[in-house]
Amino acid sequence: MDGTTVAVVATGYLIGSMDFGVVIARMRGVDIYSMGSGNPGASNVLRSMGRGTAALVVLGDIGKGIGAAAMGDLIVGEPTGFAAGAAAVLGHCFPVWHGFRGGKGVATAAGLTLWLEPLLGVAMLLAWGLLVWLTRRASVASLVVVSAFVPAYAAFGHRQWSLVWAAATAALVIARHHGNIRRLLSGAEHTVESDST
């Protein structure tokens, strides 16, 4: 990587580290870490603060992925768009601004997809919504959709480093769902009404 690429990817991480679940809750006098599951993700915000606040968090998290991927894509090129988007997901999961206590990266990963492959991004969001409706489990929807990252991007013609960064993004999001996976295997996973994702 040259200096410009490194700077863009590092900036992508810093963008991802802006945790809207924490920031918006604090603006409203709430410490999201002390509410519900303690996770700063949109699901906990939804349970703790309602749909309106959760919608703002989701939009912010998607925007981080769009912004980071757009920056990398426009300044350096498509593979760096994937790298910067992946860095934003990493920042969301382990935000430097918030003691490395972050969410699971699903919405931010959706954002990078919406920029780099808009039709795929929309299709994945629709598939996620359908799977949540069918299974009542956001974790199932997230795991299925993110598992399709690499084959879906390959089907749209992306190759080499773009797919490497897409795979890294998918692996990180899946790893962040380790608790959900354990509960799914034991039959104890929460429904969307009580989900701790």
Secondary structure, DSSP 8 states (H G I E B T S, - for coil): --HHHHHHHHHHHHHHT--HHHHHHHHTT--GGGSTTS--SHHHHHHHH-HHHHHHHHHHHHHHHHHHHHHHHHHT-HHHHHHHHHHHHHHHHS-GGGTT-----HHHHHHHHHHHSHHHHHHHHHHHHHHHHHHS-HHHHHHHHHHTHHHHHHHTT--THHHHHHHHHHHHHHHHTHHHHHHHHHT----TTT---
